[in-house]
Amino acid sequence: MELDDVKSQGEPCNRSTGACGLGGWFQLEQRVTSELQRQGFKVVAAQIPVTSLSDDVTALRRVLRSQDGPVVLAGYSYGGAVITAAAAGDPKVKAWVYLAAIVPDEACATP
């Protein structure tokens, strides 16, 4: 599926925010964020400290609280565990994107 297909389904892209918690891979995060922004998506890259799962989830939750409207979270590698835990109970989070990511069991999703 191309990004243009995503933009044409459901709500217009300017009503959703993509928040990337990509697991500390800054260069990849920067490329993904730039490309999505170039295509008209509102994207926020969360700078997680990568010190512990708990610290990283707290950092991403701080970013989530600052967003207006629905949010789509994307996580690469370890970032998958971070987005899963950070989204728990947050009604703004409407979808998750896992890119070669760690997806924890439901019982392990919160730190």
Summary of the structure (lengths in Angstrom):
residues: 111
radius of gyration: 13.1
end to end distance: 32.8
largest distance: 38.0
contacts: 329
relative contact order: 0.20
helix: 42%
strand: 19%
